């Protein structure tokens, strides 16, 4: 298996509008990923990391006192990001990996 391909400048970033969901996200990242740089920019939070930021919706929900939050609801407070985004039902990830280059190439019938 090959190593993930990285962009030349592998820094990733995310901006969250201040809200209950954003504050819960900040609290979760502070505990789960203390290496994420978090800067209070007044009306929004700026998050930065050299390679990846991953937000687990179950953890954000837990931090909000058990209030369910879907990825769609959470995306409303994220105003922008730098990197390559990947979502599923349970999380949002922005990474410096060049995801499309790490996918196996399907074999062609011949």
C-alpha angles and dihedrals in degrees: 000000000000125000116259113272113244130205116245091252103037099186115126128195142182134194121209124190110232110265141123089276093049093048090050089049091052091050091050095047092047089059103031100036109021090168091071109102109230120193125186106223098179106254094024144031120239115206125189137177134167095241118357147006117194123185117198111208093205090057092047090050090050090050089052090060095267095307106152116242125184125209088249092056092047094049089062090071095046105088100180145344140197116221135033116317126218125178137182132168092280108036152018120223131184113191142172090225113113092234097186090056094052096058116105113252110241115241115250122228111244 
